[in-house]
Amino acid sequence: MPDMSVFDTDMALQNRIHCLYVMGLGHLGLGRKENAAREFAQVTALDPNHQNARIFAAYCVDAQSAERKES
């Protein structure tokens, strides 16, 4: 599990969020920015306070915009 649970939390939900985040990082590492953005969007829908997912989602949008301008 990614986080220690001190308070009553849904650990299955926390695990799902973590897995979606890691899948987003994997897509990003493979250059699949659209897929990565989709995963990060799911993370932020489940956990609006997930700062890293927000940062990487914004990066994906910026990178996609830059790619469109170049072509």
Contacts in CASP RR format, 6 or more apart in sequence:
PFRMAT RR
TARGET T0000
AUTHOR 0000-0000-0000
METHOD contacts of the structure
MODEL  1
MPDMSVFDTDMALQNRIHCLYVMGLGHLGLGRKENAAREFAQVTALDPNH
QNARIFAAYCVDAQSAERKES
1 11 0 8 1.000
1 14 0 8 1.000
1 15 0 8 1.000
1 18 0 8 1.000
2 14 0 8 1.000
2 15 0 8 1.000
2 18 0 8 1.000
3 14 0 8 1.000
3 18 0 8 1.000
5 11 0 8 1.000
5 14 0 8 1.000
13 46 0 8 1.000
16 46 0 8 1.000
17 43 0 8 1.000
17 46 0 8 1.000
17 47 0 8 1.000
17 50 0 8 1.000
20 39 0 8 1.000
20 40 0 8 1.000
20 42 0 8 1.000
20 43 0 8 1.000
20 46 0 8 1.000
21 39 0 8 1.000
21 40 0 8 1.000
21 43 0 8 1.000
21 50 0 8 1.000
21 52 0 8 1.000
21 53 0 8 1.000
23 39 0 8 1.000
24 35 0 8 1.000
24 36 0 8 1.000
24 39 0 8 1.000
24 40 0 8 1.000
24 43 0 8 1.000
24 56 0 8 1.000
25 36 0 8 1.000
25 56 0 8 1.000
26 36 0 8 1.000
27 33 0 8 1.000
27 35 0 8 1.000
27 36 0 8 1.000
27 39 0 8 1.000
28 36 0 8 1.000
28 56 0 8 1.000
28 59 0 8 1.000
28 60 0 8 1.000
29 36 0 8 1.000
33 60 0 8 1.000
33 63 0 8 1.000
33 64 0 8 1.000
33 67 0 8 1.000
34 60 0 8 1.000
34 64 0 8 1.000
36 56 0 8 1.000
36 60 0 8 1.000
37 57 0 8 1.000
37 60 0 8 1.000
37 61 0 8 1.000
37 64 0 8 1.000
40 53 0 8 1.000
40 54 0 8 1.000
40 56 0 8 1.000
40 57 0 8 1.000
40 60 0 8 1.000
41 57 0 8 1.000
43 50 0 8 1.000
43 53 0 8 1.000
44 50 0 8 1.000
44 53 0 8 1.000
44 54 0 8 1.000
44 57 0 8 1.000
47 53 0 8 1.000
END
